[in-house]
Amino acid sequence: MLIARWQIDARFGHKQKVIDMLRDWTSTIAPQAGLTRGQILTGSIGALEATVEHNWQVDDLAELERAWAKLGTIAAHAQWGKDLEPFVVSGTAKWNVYRML
């Protein structure tokens, strides 16, 4: 079992907008890519307050690769990314994958 963590930093004053857009993405786009076991977290203590994470539980790397491949074919995902861009700090998006023990 793996946790695939997507992390991004919101621009000052726009964290709630980023969270709202991620919640919408979770209910409308993620299921189309096969991502169904996720949670949103935000920075509090020991993390940047602007940081917003979306953690996805997947069985293995193959499942994650299938989801990433599918996302590339979903027009609404591409538009969502363009719509999100004004609210995030450019260059802060990253993925980390962790193995659950």
C-alpha positions as a Markdown table, in Angstrom:
| # | Residue | x | y | z |
|---|---|---|---|---|
| 1 | Met | 0.0 | 0.0 | 0.0 |
| 2 | Leu | 1.3 | 3.5 | -0.9 |
| 3 | Ile | 0.4 | 7.1 | -0.1 |
| 4 | Ala | 0.9 | 9.4 | -3.1 |
| 5 | Arg | 1.2 | 12.9 | -1.7 |
| 6 | Trp | 0.6 | 15.9 | -4.0 |
| 7 | Gln | 1.7 | 19.2 | -2.4 |
| 8 | Ile | 1.3 | 22.8 | -3.4 |
| 9 | Asp | 1.6 | 26.2 | -1.8 |
| 10 | Ala | -1.3 | 28.7 | -2.0 |
| 11 | Arg | -0.6 | 32.3 | -2.7 |
| 12 | Phe | -1.1 | 34.6 | 0.3 |
| 13 | Gly | -4.8 | 35.0 | 1.0 |
| 14 | His | -5.9 | 32.3 | -1.4 |
| 15 | Lys | -5.5 | 29.1 | 0.7 |
| 16 | Gln | -9.3 | 28.6 | 1.1 |
| 17 | Lys | -9.8 | 29.0 | -2.7 |
| 18 | Val | -7.2 | 26.3 | -3.3 |
| 19 | Ile | -8.8 | 24.0 | -0.7 |
| 20 | Asp | -12.3 | 24.5 | -2.3 |
| 21 | Met | -10.9 | 23.8 | -5.8 |
| 22 | Leu | -9.2 | 20.6 | -4.5 |
| 23 | Arg | -12.5 | 19.5 | -2.9 |
| 24 | Asp | -14.3 | 20.0 | -6.2 |
| 25 | Trp | -11.5 | 18.1 | -8.1 |
| 26 | Thr | -11.9 | 15.3 | -5.6 |
| 27 | Ser | -15.6 | 14.8 | -6.3 |
| 28 | Thr | -15.6 | 15.5 | -10.1 |
| 29 | Ile | -12.2 | 14.5 | -11.6 |
| 30 | Ala | -10.4 | 12.1 | -9.3 |
| 31 | Pro | -13.1 | 9.4 | -9.6 |
| 32 | Gln | -12.7 | 9.5 | -13.4 |
| 33 | Ala | -9.0 | 8.6 | -12.9 |
| 34 | Gly | -9.7 | 5.9 | -10.4 |
| 35 | Leu | -8.6 | 7.9 | -7.4 |
| 36 | Thr | -11.1 | 7.3 | -4.6 |
| 37 | Arg | -9.2 | 7.1 | -1.3 |
| 38 | Gly | -7.9 | 10.5 | -0.6 |
| 39 | Gln | -7.7 | 13.3 | 2.0 |
| 40 | Ile | -6.8 | 17.0 | 2.0 |
| 41 | Leu | -4.4 | 18.3 | 4.6 |
| 42 | Thr | -3.1 | 21.8 | 5.2 |
| 43 | Gly | 0.0 | 23.2 | 7.0 |
| 44 | Ser | -0.5 | 23.9 | 10.7 |
| 45 | Ile | 2.5 | 23.4 | 13.1 |
| 46 | Gly | 6.0 | 22.7 | 11.7 |
| 47 | Ala | 4.8 | 23.1 | 8.1 |
| 48 | Leu | 4.2 | 26.1 | 6.0 |
| 49 | Glu | 0.7 | 27.5 | 6.6 |
| 50 | Ala | 0.3 | 28.0 | 2.8 |
| 51 | Thr | 0.9 | 24.3 | 2.1 |
| 52 | Val | -2.0 | 22.2 | 0.9 |
| 53 | Glu | -1.6 | 18.5 | 0.4 |
| 54 | His | -3.7 | 15.9 | -1.2 |
| 55 | Asn | -2.9 | 12.4 | -0.1 |
| 56 | Trp | -4.1 | 9.4 | -2.2 |
| 57 | Gln | -4.0 | 5.8 | -1.0 |
| 58 | Val | -3.2 | 3.4 | -3.8 |
| 59 | Asp | -2.4 | -0.3 | -3.8 |
| 60 | Asp | 0.8 | 0.0 | -5.8 |
| 61 | Leu | 2.8 | 2.0 | -8.3 |
| 62 | Ala | 0.9 | 0.5 | -11.2 |
| 63 | Glu | -2.4 | 1.9 | -9.9 |
| 64 | Leu | -0.8 | 5.3 | -9.5 |
| 65 | Glu | 0.6 | 5.2 | -13.0 |
| 66 | Arg | -2.8 | 4.3 | -14.4 |
| 67 | Ala | -4.4 | 7.2 | -12.6 |
| 68 | Trp | -1.7 | 9.7 | -13.8 |
| 69 | Ala | -2.1 | 8.4 | -17.4 |
| 70 | Lys | -5.9 | 8.7 | -17.2 |
| 71 | Leu | -5.6 | 12.3 | -15.8 |
| 72 | Gly | -3.7 | 13.3 | -19.0 |
| 73 | Thr | -6.8 | 12.4 | -21.1 |
| 74 | Ile | -9.4 | 14.3 | -19.0 |
| 75 | Ala | -10.1 | 17.7 | -20.5 |
| 76 | Ala | -11.7 | 18.9 | -17.3 |
| 77 | His | -8.4 | 18.2 | -15.4 |
| 78 | Ala | -6.4 | 20.3 | -17.8 |
| 79 | Gln | -8.9 | 23.2 | -17.4 |
| 80 | Trp | -8.9 | 22.8 | -13.7 |
| 81 | Gly | -5.1 | 23.2 | -13.6 |
| 82 | Lys | -5.4 | 26.4 | -15.6 |
| 83 | Asp | -8.1 | 27.7 | -13.3 |
| 84 | Leu | -6.0 | 26.8 | -10.2 |
| 85 | Glu | -2.8 | 28.5 | -11.4 |
| 86 | Pro | -3.6 | 32.1 | -10.3 |
| 87 | Phe | -4.1 | 30.9 | -6.7 |
| 88 | Val | -0.9 | 28.9 | -6.2 |
| 89 | Val | 2.8 | 29.7 | -5.9 |
| 90 | Ser | 4.4 | 28.7 | -9.2 |
| 91 | Gly | 6.9 | 25.9 | -9.0 |
| 92 | Thr | 5.8 | 24.5 | -5.6 |
| 93 | Ala | 3.7 | 21.5 | -6.9 |
| 94 | Lys | 5.4 | 18.2 | -6.2 |
| 95 | Trp | 4.6 | 14.5 | -5.6 |
| 96 | Asn | 6.1 | 12.3 | -2.9 |
| 97 | Val | 5.2 | 8.6 | -2.7 |
| 98 | Tyr | 5.4 | 6.8 | 0.6 |
| 99 | Arg | 5.1 | 3.1 | 1.4 |
| 100 | Met | 2.7 | 2.2 | 4.2 |
| 101 | Leu | 4.1 | -0.3 | 6.8 |
